[in-house]
Every structure is written in C-alpha cells, then in structure tokens.
Amino acid sequence: MASSTPRSVTGSTAERVPAARVATPNALSVFVRLHRLAAIGAFLVLLFVLAGVFAPMLVPFDPDLIDVRSTLQPPSPVHLLGTDNQGRDLLSRIIFGARMSLFISMASVGAGAVTGVALGTLAGYYRSLDGPIMRLNEVMLAFPGIVVALTVVSILGRGLENLIVAIAIVQIPQYIRLAHGLTLSVKDRAYVEAAVASGATDGIILLRHIMPNSLAPIIVQTSLLIPGAIMTSATLSFLGLGVSPPTAEWGAMLQNSLQWSRLAPHVMVIPGLALMLVVFGFNVLGDGLRDAMDPRLRRMSGGSPGSTAGPGG
Amino acid sequence: MAAYVGRRVLASIPVLLLVVTAVFFVFQLIPGDPARAFLGPEATPDTVEQVRRDLGLDKPVVVQYVTYLRRLLQGNLGKSISTRRPVAVELGSPFRNTVNLSLASIVLATVAGVLLGTVAAVNQGKTWDHVATILALLGISIPVFWLGLLMMYLFSVNLHILPSAGNDTWRHYFMPTVALSVFSLAFIARMTRSSLLEVIRQDYVRTARAKGVPEWMVVGYHALRNALLPVIIVVGLRFGYMLGGAVVTEQVFAWPGLGRLLVQAVGQRDIPLIQGILLLFAAAFVLVNLVVDLLYGFLDPQIRYR
C-alpha cells in the first residue's frame, strides 16, 4: 500500500500546498484518497476477518441454539438480523459463517498456493519437467473450477476436509501458470547466472534467488483467488455437497432458506448479501493491491480479478 | 491459413487424449468395487463376479484403459449406474438444453457487456464510467445462486410474471439467461473498457477525429473494431466455461441440462455418467478454444505466421 505514496506527493504539487497540510502525508490517507474503492474493500475484508477470528466473543447468541417459540422472526432489537426456521439467531450464524468461510478459504488457497507455486517453479526451472507439468495443467484448465471441485467431491465424498481439498485443487492451476511464467522470466537474469557460477545448488537458487522475486505477484494473486474460493465453498454447500446443514455456513444457510423465503424473505436475503459484500471487498481490494504493487500484472491476468476462479455460473 | 488451421487442429488432439486419460485414471482412485456399485448391496457374490467379468474389471488397469479408449472411439461411453441406460443416450437432451441456455447467455453477455464497457470508456472518469465500473464489480461479486433466488422471489413468487422452473417455453429463458450471463457480462464490460481505452489514444483514432469523422463513428467503427480483438478471446473462453459452468444456474432453475445432471450424478456417485459429462465438457471447451483461435488468426494475420 505504501508504494502508492510517491505518486501523489510529486514535487510541484507538494511545494504549492501550504506547509501545515503536507506536514504528515501519512500513507494510509493517501491510499484512501487514491483508491477509494480499494479502501472500502479493505474495510469489508477487515470486518470479515475480525468477525471470523473473534466470532465466539462477538455473537449475541449461540449460533446453533434452537428456539421453537421464535422462528422466522424479522429483524428486531433482540435478534438484529432476525431468526431462521428453527429460531436460531441469524446474526450469530452469519458471524460464525464468516469464521467458516475464512477458515475454508485460507486453508484451501494456502494449500493450493504452496503446491501450485512449487510445481510451477519446478516446471519453469527444469526443462524436463516443463512439458509434463504444463500439459497436465492444460487438462485442469479445460474444466471450470466448480466442475473440478464437484469431481473431487465425487471421489472423496462430502465433508469439511474434502471440501478444502477440492477447493485447494481448483486453485493449483492458477498458481502453476503464474509461478511458471515468473520463473521463466528471471532464470536467465545475470544474478541467477552469478549464483550458478559461484557454485550455488539448485535448491539455494530456487529458494533464495527465484522464489523471493515471485512473492509480490503471488500475494496479489492470492488476494484475487480468495473470493473465488469463498464463492466455490458456498456454492458447493448450497448444492448440498459441501459443509452439512447444522453448521452455520452461508451457502448451506441459503440452501436451507429455499423452503422459507416465501414466509420470511430475510432468511434468504441476508446470507447472500454477506457473501456478496465479502467477495466484493476482496475483489476491489485485490484490484487496488494489483495497481499499487505491480501494474504489469494487470495486463498479464487480462485486467480482471474474475479471470481467476469465479464459479462462472 | 490452411497450414495454420491444420496446425491448430492437430494441437488440440493431445489435450483431448490427456483429458480422456486423466478422466479414466482419476476415477480409478475411488475406493470400492464398481461392479458392486452397479448392482447395489443385495446382489450375490456370484452375480458381482459375473458383472466384473462382463465389464472387464478383472483385467489389469492398462488393458481396461485400452478397452476404454477403443469404446470411446466407437462412441460408447458405458452405462449409467442409476438408470442402466447408455451414457451417450442420457447426455443427448441435457446437452442440447445446456447449449441453448449458454448461447442465449453469451449473446446477452456480449451485447450488454460491450455496450457497458464502451459507455464507461467513452465517459472515462465521469459519472457514467463510475456507474458502469461499480455495476461490473457487483456483477463479478454477486453469487449466481443468490441472484437466481432473488429473481425467482421477485418475478415468480411475488409478481407471478415468469415461470420459476423448467425450460418449456421462451419465457422460461429469461431468468436463467440473466443469471448465467451476469458474471460474463461484467467481465466482458471490464475487458472492453480497458481495451478501448488503450486503442482510443492511438494515432489512427486521432487522425480519424482530425479529418472530421463524427465521434460516434470514431468510437463505433475505428476504435471498437480493433478494441474488440482481445474481447473475442474472452467471449470464447467464457462460452466454453458456460457450457460446463452452468451447474449452479441449472440447479436453481431446475433447468434440465448437463450441469444439473452432473450434480445428480455426483450425488449418486454414478461414475460412468460423471465421466461422460466431464469428457463432453472438455471436448466442448477444446472445440470452442479451437474456433476462437482460428477466428483470431483469421482476424489478425500476424498470429497466423507465428
């Protein structure tokens, strides 16, 4: 974020502004002014992460507490977002849903990133591995993410762990492609040749000289893939193939709302809105990060965060 | 051009072969006996053994793989476990339904997306640009199934003006088409905007303006024609994904297509059916990519000779 500072405090404008106002051009305010949307995104993402991490301390009710006397209640002072068909407090379930989404997306994108970056870097560095890994990658890319995830679930079965594995596998091709390109672009640079000449082993070259170079684009890529992972996870749960019903998860909550939306539309509106705001937040934050950290990436990824793992339909 | 076509067609064969191989071997990982799955829990061990021999499951995996390839070449995709009918027959009508829905959606996404992107680019930095940008961002962020549910609640449950499920009449197309196209529409709009902004600063556009060509023709003819080249690739890619990615939309609107069939097949662990659907998805995707490549080579001669 700080890297966007110099752009706004360029010489002539800064000189003309009264001294009192340039006294503390702090990085945060500059970022907010330059990337207003990205700042909104950062706020939404922060809200989501805090809600997820501190869920047990924040919730007004036990998210699984059934209360048959107060079912399908609209939002009220007691239940700020109302209750569902079993009288469970929706706000508490939304907050625990955030925790679930946070956990699933971090675990799956993390696992996908480690595997994909390792494979992509190896494919870029060793010519003999390039063919096999990249051809297999083409096969994976011939299927939409949701189809790959469905296939994995059909092999492994349902459940939280399998859901995470399925979503991790969906992320791998994106990281392979990125790491492969990045490795190819630096492996003939002088500093890598210097390392080779000074007798560094392949492991040292990969870890010390090639990987650090890929870090910024990989962080940007991760921020762009997380919303896709959150969406895929909710989608699978909505289809009844992810997290199973009693657990508070946004997709599963939407699935459950199908029967009740006629009587109480809020049980359908609220989880979807939460999901959209979080995905929107990550998307605009990712856009902002990409512009701030590495404008070149805009062209490489086709100019849109959705180019990655959106469920597509 | 002929050489380019030949080269591209040949290049897509190995990908297809790899997909077939992957689809065959990945499902070997499933624990349990396919013959037992086919017959159900009540079958006697003798019958299971009989079916194992009939299906060729007693042979080594490599032999099974060769048999699988040979059958595929004859158009034989095996039999569905749940319906006992040939997979190829099961796929026919859902495939047509999915293609119809995808075609309607890609047309809507392309027309509306290019329009939205052009409006944004022409008004760069002004109100309409911001409106279009926010709309596009919302479009790529909204969960498809939620959008579908909201539309259904509004138009079917409350207003009673559109049917909520099935594909019997043209009125059934409205909501699924919108739901399936929103993501692609937003995507194409963003792509058109950035592509047009690059082109609009080129010398030949300035020349056109300088010699007095009306602004709508500068944008509509000189600029857009070149700006749309990269958009074509995105349209093709999105169409390829739509064919396979209509899973959620079809599920929400009970559209009897391949995506819905896939969810059912996964729920029942009907492996031959899953394999058949996956192969069809991949074949459609590879074919669409091929057509896009050829179209691109046709439109931009530089690509042909690389």
HADDOCK unambig.tbl for C-alpha pairs under 7 A between the chains (distance, minus, plus):
assign (segid A and resid 139 and name CA) (segid B and resid 15 and name CA) 6.56 0.50 0.50
assign (segid A and resid 139 and name CA) (segid B and resid 18 and name CA) 6.74 0.50 0.50
assign (segid A and resid 139 and name CA) (segid B and resid 19 and name CA) 5.64 0.50 0.50
assign (segid A and resid 142 and name CA) (segid B and resid 282 and name CA) 5.73 0.50 0.50
assign (segid A and resid 142 and name CA) (segid B and resid 285 and name CA) 6.22 0.50 0.50
assign (segid A and resid 143 and name CA) (segid B and resid 282 and name CA) 6.33 0.50 0.50
assign (segid A and resid 144 and name CA) (segid B and resid 241 and name CA) 5.71 0.50 0.50
assign (segid A and resid 144 and name CA) (segid B and resid 244 and name CA) 6.35 0.50 0.50
assign (segid A and resid 144 and name CA) (segid B and resid 245 and name CA) 5.89 0.50 0.50
assign (segid A and resid 146 and name CA) (segid B and resid 245 and name CA) 6.88 0.50 0.50
assign (segid A and resid 154 and name CA) (segid B and resid 266 and name CA) 5.14 0.50 0.50
assign (segid A and resid 154 and name CA) (segid B and resid 269 and name CA) 6.13 0.50 0.50
assign (segid A and resid 155 and name CA) (segid B and resid 30 and name CA) 5.61 0.50 0.50
assign (segid A and resid 231 and name CA) (segid B and resid 143 and name CA) 6.97 0.50 0.50
assign (segid A and resid 272 and name CA) (segid B and resid 146 and name CA) 5.72 0.50 0.50
assign (segid A and resid 276 and name CA) (segid B and resid 141 and name CA) 5.67 0.50 0.50
assign (segid A and resid 276 and name CA) (segid B and resid 142 and name CA) 5.10 0.50 0.50
assign (segid A and resid 276 and name CA) (segid B and resid 143 and name CA) 6.31 0.50 0.50
assign (segid A and resid 279 and name CA) (segid B and resid 141 and name CA) 5.43 0.50 0.50
assign (segid A and resid 280 and name CA) (segid B and resid 137 and name CA) 6.98 0.50 0.50
assign (segid A and resid 280 and name CA) (segid B and resid 138 and name CA) 6.66 0.50 0.50
assign (segid A and resid 280 and name CA) (segid B and resid 141 and name CA) 5.00 0.50 0.50
assign (segid A and resid 303 and name CA) (segid B and resid 191 and name CA) 6.55 0.50 0.50
assign (segid A and resid 306 and name CA) (segid B and resid 140 and name CA) 6.28 0.50 0.50
assign (segid A and resid 306 and name CA) (segid B and resid 187 and name CA) 6.94 0.50 0.50
assign (segid A and resid 312 and name CA) (segid B and resid 183 and name CA) 6.20 0.50 0.50
assign (segid A and resid 312 and name CA) (segid B and resid 242 and name CA) 6.84 0.50 0.50
assign (segid A and resid 312 and name CA) (segid B and resid 245 and name CA) 5.73 0.50 0.50
assign (segid A and resid 313 and name CA) (segid B and resid 144 and name CA) 5.91 0.50 0.50
assign (segid A and resid 313 and name CA) (segid B and resid 180 and name CA) 4.94 0.50 0.50
assign (segid A and resid 313 and name CA) (segid B and resid 242 and name CA) 6.76 0.50 0.50
assign (segid A and resid 313 and name CA) (segid B and resid 245 and name CA) 5.33 0.50 0.50
assign (segid A and resid 313 and name CA) (segid B and resid 246 and name CA) 4.95 0.50 0.50
assign (segid A and resid 313 and name CA) (segid B and resid 247 and name CA) 6.68 0.50 0.50
assign (segid A and resid 313 and name CA) (segid B and resid 248 and name CA) 5.84 0.50 0.50
assign (segid A and resid 313 and name CA) (segid B and resid 249 and name CA) 5.85 0.50 0.50
